[in-house]
Amino acid sequence: MDEIDLRAYIGLLIFAGVYRPARHAIDKLAAIREVWEKWVERLPYRYNPGPEVTVDEQLVLFRGRCPFCQYMPSKPAKYGIKIWVACDAQSSYAWKMQVYTGKPTNGGAEKNQGIGVVTDGLRGYTELPSALLTTRGREAFSSKFVFTPTTTLVYYLPKRNKCVFLLRTLHKMAEISDREDMKPDIILDYNHLKAGVDNLDKVTGSCRRMTVHWPLVIFHNIIDVSSFNVFVIWNKTNPTWMPDKQNKKRVFLEQLEKALKQIPHVPSKLHTLTSRTATQKKYQAREHTENKRHREEIELH
């Protein structure tokens, strides 16, 4: 590191120290907000999901200090950063993602988080009718439906004071099964297709590394999800590529890694760093030899 790089690095540290407290008081995700927003904005550009889209929670393993770290005993990781994901039910392509940063600054409990993820990604659903949200006086296994020209929303009570919302574009009628729990057909279809996010958890995680910094955890997850999304797009555009192989994703990631290393500016940068390191070692060895010779001369006298 030369003098110019050192001065620039010190200046960036001072700049971050001045503005970091103000940003973090307003936004808990400030440390990586700009990168996250630009990445999430590009997720829907390259892929159109099928008729079934799954919205569920993803828990990224992290046990360090984080202002919005969550404990979810139903997840394998137990502790980590919770991310709401909307993905294609068949391919598990991550189409929309939102980091849960905890309770709002006013200290009140945050409710209907899943509704916010769904309604943020669909036009025309900015709020739900208040009459639909109430559970008082309703019997268990009862259902309420709301219809629009393109969507159907069901509000089902599996038991008292517990509600389940589902929004679908496939169903157009209030169809209820003849089962004992009287579940609507919308919920039965959802249970059949809800593994989209769970499958995304299984196929990602290879890029994660041990760290005590939560922004790096989110960044590693960005790389993981991006790699899998590219793999999905590649399979859709090249259906005849390795059709009978079970390790297609591993082979694809190996080829992706080699292609990224062949970017023109990477070898030159690595060569510069290697040359600089070799020069530093050369000077250090010369200095060590001169110091040793100087000590020997002192001992002789």
Secondary structure, 3 states (H helix, E strand, C coil): CCHHHHHHHHHHHHHHHHHHHHHHHHCCCCCCHHHHHHHHHHHHHCCCCCCCEEEEEEEEECCCCCCCCEECCCCCCCEEEEEEEEEECCCCCEEEEEECCCCCCCCCCCCCHHHHHHHHHCCCCCCCCHHHHCCCCCCCCCEEEEECCCCEEEEEEEECCEEEEEEECCCCCCCECCCCCCCEHHHHHHHHHCCHHHHHHHHCCCCCCCCCCHHHHHHHHHHHHHHHHHHHHHHHHCCCCCCCCCCHHHHHHHHHHHHHHCCCHHHHHHHHHHHHHHHHHHHHHHHHHHHHHHHHHHHHC
